[in-house]
Amino acid sequence: MKKYKLETLVYYTKLTLDREHILKSSTTDIQAKLDEYSSDGWRLVSTDATDFGAAVYFYLYFEKDS
């Protein structure tokens, strides 16, 4: 049987001339989450992202054999 886990990361837009500020700040955070979960035996199986208002939501779906 497999276990499943969802990790949600939220990033808010800010007034800046850098169009990629969310991409830059989220990359290191997402990599840290991937490293954290993989060291505990979890595998990333899917991702999704959506925006709502001034926020961008990243969804990371993990699975692990129990």
VENURLIN-V617674 format. One record per residue. PSI is psi in radians with two decimals (999 if undefined). D_FIRST is the distance of its C-alpha to the first C-alpha in Angstrom with 1 decimal. Layout:
# VENURLIN-V617674
psi | d_first
PSI | D_FIRST
PSI | D_FIRST
This chain:
# VENURLIN-V617674
psi | d_first
2.53 | 0.0
2.64 | 3.8
2.58 | 6.9
2.57 | 10.0
2.50 | 13.6
2.29 | 17.0
2.23 | 20.1
2.25 | 23.5
2.31 | 26.7
2.32 | 30.1
2.37 | 33.3
2.47 | 36.7
2.70 | 39.5
2.83 | 42.8
1.97 | 46.3
2.80 | 46.8
-0.19 | 48.2
1.84 | 45.1
-0.38 | 43.1
0.43 | 40.0
-0.59 | 39.8
-0.75 | 36.3
-0.79 | 35.1
-0.76 | 36.7
-0.55 | 35.4
-0.49 | 31.8
-0.84 | 31.4
-0.64 | 31.5
-0.77 | 29.4
-0.72 | 26.6
-0.69 | 26.8
-0.72 | 26.7
-0.73 | 23.4
-0.77 | 21.9
-0.73 | 23.2
-0.85 | 21.9
-0.69 | 18.3
-0.56 | 18.2
-0.32 | 19.8
0.16 | 16.9
0.07 | 14.3
2.58 | 13.6
2.38 | 14.4
2.14 | 16.6
-0.35 | 15.5
2.77 | 18.3
2.81 | 21.4
2.76 | 23.9
2.57 | 27.3
2.74 | 29.8
2.57 | 33.2
1.97 | 34.7
-2.12 | 38.2
0.32 | 38.7
2.64 | 35.1
2.25 | 32.5
2.22 | 28.8
2.26 | 26.2
2.20 | 22.5
2.12 | 20.0
2.18 | 16.4
2.68 | 13.9
2.76 | 10.3
2.43 | 8.8
2.38 | 6.3
999 | 5.8
